[in-house]
């Protein structure tokens, strides 16, 4: 999960480039300090889904 307190796209230039964007499962940008909580919620939801997927596969296979 990639988080940025400011809107990096409105800043332009090198600010819009990220070494992690291609690997990130999601992005939260421009919401000031709320990005941290939202990023953690998104990561939890992602991991909970992965866990459910693994459990279903394990039960069926």
VENPE-V7342 format. One record per residue. RES is the residue in three letters. SS is DSSP state (h for helix, s for strand, l for the rest). Layout:
res;ss
RES;SS
RES;SS
This chain:
res;ss
UNK;l
UNK;s
UNK;s
UNK;s
UNK;l
UNK;l
UNK;l
UNK;h
UNK;h
UNK;h
UNK;h
UNK;l
UNK;h
UNK;h
UNK;h
UNK;h
UNK;l
UNK;l
UNK;l
UNK;l
UNK;l
UNK;l
UNK;l
UNK;l
UNK;l
UNK;l
UNK;s
UNK;s
UNK;s
UNK;l
UNK;l
UNK;l
UNK;l
UNK;h
UNK;h
UNK;h
UNK;h
UNK;h
UNK;h
UNK;h
UNK;h
UNK;h
UNK;h
UNK;h
UNK;h
UNK;h
UNK;h
UNK;h
UNK;h
UNK;h
UNK;h
UNK;h
UNK;h
UNK;h
UNK;h
UNK;h
UNK;h
UNK;h
UNK;h
UNK;h
UNK;l
